[in-house]
């Protein structure tokens, strides 16, 4: 993912809303990937980086793959 951190943060709001509605493990995995992106991006504000890192810790148990990655296409639809 090469998106600016602001775009990833906007997507996180949407994804977290979807997860609260669906509890879909693919959405949880996408949230974790976005949190990693925000945490690792060089242009992310340090405060936002810390918040994303803390949220990633909270989401760790939800991001564990429940379906082997090999069986879930990277572009699988998210409910």
N, CA, C and O of each residue as an XYZ file, in Angstrom:
316
protein
N       0.862     -1.172      0.000
C       0.000      0.000      0.000
C       0.903      1.229      0.000
O       1.793      1.358      0.841
N       0.667      2.117     -0.940
C       1.476      3.324     -1.042
C       0.682      4.590     -0.747
O       1.141      5.694     -1.042
N      -0.488      4.441     -0.176
C      -1.358      5.589      0.078
C      -0.782      6.495      1.156
O      -0.060      6.059      2.053
N      -1.129      7.769      1.034
C      -0.751      8.722      2.085
C      -1.436      8.295      3.381
O      -2.500      7.677      3.355
N      -0.816      8.630      4.514
C      -1.407      8.206      5.789
C      -2.816      8.753      6.001
O      -3.639      8.096      6.638
N      -3.107      9.941      5.481
C      -4.456     10.507      5.660
C      -5.507      9.645      4.976
O      -6.614      9.476      5.487
N      -5.152      9.102      3.818
C      -6.089      8.242      3.094
C      -6.288      6.938      3.853
O      -7.409      6.444      3.972
N      -5.194      6.385      4.366
C      -5.301      5.155      5.155
C      -6.153      5.385      6.404
O      -6.930      4.511      6.786
N      -6.017      6.546      7.042
C      -6.827      6.853      8.230
C      -8.308      6.970      7.877
O      -9.169      6.487      8.613
N      -8.598      7.615      6.745
C      -9.992      7.718      6.313
C     -10.557      6.327      6.030
O     -11.699      6.034      6.386
N      -9.770      5.483      5.398
C     -10.211      4.116      5.124
C     -10.421      3.344      6.424
O     -11.334      2.524      6.521
N      -9.578      3.604      7.418
C      -9.728      2.931      8.713
C     -11.074      3.235      9.359
O     -11.699      2.344      9.935
N     -11.520      4.467      9.271
C     -12.829      4.826      9.836
C     -13.916      3.983      9.172
O     -14.783      3.425      9.845
N     -13.857      3.899      7.853
C     -14.836      3.103      7.121
C     -14.735      1.621      7.509
O     -15.741      0.980      7.815
N     -13.507      1.088      7.490
C     -13.320     -0.330      7.792
C     -13.765     -0.686      9.202
O     -14.376     -1.734      9.411
N     -13.468      0.169     10.166
C     -13.875     -0.105     11.543
C     -15.392     -0.073     11.681
O     -15.967     -0.843     12.450
N     -16.032      0.813     10.942
C     -17.495      0.849     10.940
C     -18.050     -0.439     10.345
O     -18.995     -1.022     10.876
N     -17.455     -0.879      9.236
C     -17.897     -2.126      8.613
C     -17.672     -3.319      9.541
O     -18.518     -4.208      9.633
N     -16.530     -3.334     10.226
C     -16.256     -4.448     11.126
C     -17.273     -4.493     12.265
O     -17.721     -5.572     12.653
N     -17.632     -3.353     12.791
C     -18.600     -3.340     13.889
C     -19.953     -3.881     13.431
O     -20.731     -4.391     14.238
N     -20.223     -3.767     12.148
C     -21.480     -4.241     11.589
C     -21.420     -5.710     11.196
O     -22.402     -6.435     11.359
N     -20.259     -6.165     10.671
C     -20.190     -7.500     10.073
C     -19.371     -8.517     10.858
O     -19.611     -9.720     10.752
N     -18.405     -8.047     11.644
C     -17.462     -8.924     12.345
C     -16.707     -9.848     11.377
O     -16.318    -10.958     11.740
N     -16.511     -9.378     10.159
C     -15.855    -10.159      9.113
C     -14.341    -10.220      9.362
O     -13.714     -9.176      9.542
N     -13.744    -11.415      9.378
C     -12.303    -11.516      9.605
C     -11.464    -10.875      8.503
O     -10.339    -10.444      8.759
N     -11.993    -10.806      7.282
C     -11.261    -10.133      6.208
C     -11.207     -8.629      6.443
O     -10.205     -7.986      6.129
N     -12.265     -8.074      6.989
C     -12.261     -6.654      7.330
C     -11.274     -6.404      8.466
O     -10.540     -5.417      8.443
N     -11.253     -7.287      9.457
C     -10.293     -7.150     10.561
C      -8.867     -7.178     10.029
O      -8.025     -6.389     10.458
N      -8.595     -8.084      9.097
C      -7.257     -8.167      8.513
C      -6.917     -6.878      7.763
O      -5.788     -6.396      7.847
N      -7.875     -6.320      7.038
C      -7.648     -5.066      6.313
C      -7.372     -3.921      7.295
O      -6.534     -3.060      7.029
N      -8.077     -3.916      8.424
C      -7.841     -2.894      9.449
C      -6.408     -2.983      9.945
O      -5.721     -1.968     10.062
N      -5.964     -4.180     10.231
C      -4.592     -4.358     10.728
C      -3.566     -3.917      9.694
O      -2.557     -3.304     10.044
N      -3.812     -4.221      8.433
C      -2.896     -3.797      7.380
C      -2.843     -2.270      7.280
O      -1.773     -1.692      7.093
N      -3.992     -1.630      7.405
C      -4.030     -0.164      7.357
C      -3.337      0.439      8.583
O      -2.609      1.425      8.464
N      -3.561     -0.149      9.748
C      -2.880      0.340     10.954
C      -1.365      0.191     10.810
O      -0.614      1.081     11.210
N      -0.919     -0.914     10.249
C       0.518     -1.103     10.002
C       1.042     -0.029      9.054
O       2.120      0.525      9.268
N       0.278      0.260      8.014
C       0.687      1.282      7.042
C       0.838      2.646      7.714
O       1.835      3.339      7.508
N      -0.151      3.023      8.513
C      -0.095      4.318      9.198
C       1.090      4.345     10.161
O       1.788      5.355     10.260
N       1.316      3.253     10.862
C       2.423      3.185     11.815
C       3.773      3.276     11.122
O       4.694      3.909     11.638
N       3.900      2.650      9.958
C       5.189      2.559      9.274
C       5.476      3.698      8.301
O       6.623      3.873      7.890
N       4.472      4.470      7.927
C       4.658      5.509      6.908
C       5.513      6.653      7.453
O       5.277      7.145      8.556
N       6.487      7.061      6.686
C       7.424      8.113      7.118
C       6.743      9.460      7.334
O       7.216     10.256      8.145
N       5.649      9.735      6.633
C       4.990     11.039      6.740
C       3.914     11.094      7.824
O       3.275     12.131      8.004
N       3.709     10.000      8.542
C       2.694     10.000      9.594
C       3.173     10.831     10.778
O       4.307     10.692     11.237
N       2.298     11.686     11.256
C       2.593     12.487     12.452
C       2.913     11.539     13.611
O       2.254     10.509     13.754
N       3.905     11.864     14.436
C       4.285     10.975     15.546
C       3.137     10.615     16.485
O       3.064      9.483     16.963
N       2.245     11.560     16.752
C       1.108     11.265     17.636
C       0.186     10.235     16.986
O      -0.253      9.290     17.643
N      -0.108     10.415     15.699
C      -0.951      9.448     14.993
C      -0.259      8.093     14.891
O      -0.912      7.052     14.965
N       1.059      8.106     14.721
C       1.819      6.854     14.667
C       1.656      6.092     15.987
O       1.446      4.879     15.988
N       1.753      6.807     17.097
C       1.600      6.161     18.408
C       0.187      5.612     18.605
O       0.003      4.512     19.126
N      -0.794      6.387     18.185
C      -2.185      5.932     18.312
C      -2.412      4.693     17.453
O      -3.039      3.734     17.903
N      -1.906      4.705     16.216
C      -2.065      3.552     15.325
C      -1.350      2.328     15.889
O      -1.874      1.217     15.817
N      -0.167      2.523     16.445
C       0.574      1.397     17.034
C      -0.194      0.817     18.223
O      -0.259     -0.401     18.385
N      -0.765      1.670     19.042
C      -1.560      1.196     20.173
C      -2.802      0.461     19.712
O      -3.158     -0.576     20.272
N      -3.464      0.992     18.694
C      -4.655      0.331     18.159
C      -4.288     -1.013     17.545
O      -5.042     -1.980     17.657
N      -3.139     -1.072     16.903
C      -2.699     -2.340     16.292
C      -2.524     -3.404     17.369
O      -2.871     -4.566     17.158
N      -1.996     -3.017     18.505
C      -1.843     -3.955     19.621
C      -3.213     -4.469     20.059
O      -3.380     -5.660     20.323
N      -4.177     -3.577     20.134
C      -5.535     -3.950     20.524
C      -6.163     -4.904     19.506
O      -6.887     -5.826     19.884
N      -5.891     -4.688     18.226
C      -6.500     -5.475     17.162
C      -5.764     -6.780     16.881
O      -6.238     -7.571     16.066
N      -4.630     -7.036     17.518
C      -3.808     -8.199     17.197
C      -4.599     -9.495     17.199
O      -4.470    -10.293     16.270
N      -5.410     -9.723     18.214
C      -6.155    -10.987     18.296
C      -7.213    -11.111     17.208
O      -7.582    -12.222     16.828
N      -7.703     -9.982     16.702
C      -8.703    -10.025     15.641
C      -8.077    -10.193     14.263
O      -8.762    -10.547     13.303
N      -6.784     -9.942     14.168
C      -6.101     -9.989     12.877
C      -5.512    -11.355     12.580
O      -5.051    -11.605     11.466
N      -5.523    -12.236     13.561
C      -4.988    -13.572     13.319
C      -5.811    -14.233     12.222
O      -7.041    -14.251     12.283
N      -5.135    -14.769     11.230
C      -5.882    -15.368     10.124
C      -6.735    -16.547     10.597
O      -6.241    -17.451     11.272
N      -8.002    -16.526     10.242
C      -8.892    -17.634     10.569
C      -9.019    -18.558      9.369
O      -9.465    -19.699      9.488
N      -8.617    -18.044      8.203
C      -8.612    -18.814      6.973
C      -7.207    -18.701      6.412
O      -6.676    -17.593      6.340
N      -6.586    -19.796      6.014
C      -5.231    -19.697      5.469
C      -5.168    -18.687      4.327
O      -6.038    -18.670      3.456
N      -4.139    -17.851      4.338
C      -3.988    -16.798      3.339
C      -4.037    -17.329      1.921
O      -4.535    -16.654      1.020
N      -3.526    -18.526      1.716
C      -3.487    -19.091      0.368
C      -4.882    -19.300     -0.198
O      -5.042    -19.365     -1.417
N      -5.907    -19.407      0.664
C      -7.260    -19.657      0.168
C      -8.074    -18.383      0.046
O      -9.191    -18.421     -0.471
N      -7.555    -17.268      0.500
C      -8.276    -16.001      0.422
C      -7.548    -15.106     -0.575
O      -6.440    -14.645     -0.302
N      -8.173    -14.856     -1.744
C      -7.517    -13.987     -2.709
C      -7.280    -12.586     -2.138
O      -8.104    -12.068     -1.383
N      -6.171    -11.992     -2.498
C      -5.812    -10.659     -1.992
C      -6.902     -9.636     -2.283
O      -7.097     -8.706     -1.501
N      -7.604     -9.791     -3.380
C      -8.638     -8.819     -3.757
C     -10.039     -9.321     -3.435
O     -11.012     -8.905     -4.063
N     -10.140    -10.217     -2.452
C     -11.455    -10.741     -2.059
C     -12.348     -9.599     -1.590
O     -11.883     -8.696     -0.894
N     -13.628     -9.629     -1.966
C     -14.531     -8.556     -1.553
C     -14.723     -8.522     -0.052
O     -14.763     -9.563      0.604
N     -14.840     -7.336      0.481
C     -15.099     -7.148      1.910
C     -16.562     -6.773      2.068
O     -16.931     -5.620      1.844
N     -17.363     -7.681      2.432
C     -18.820     -7.507      2.629
C     -19.236     -6.108      2.368
O     -20.417     -5.784      2.485
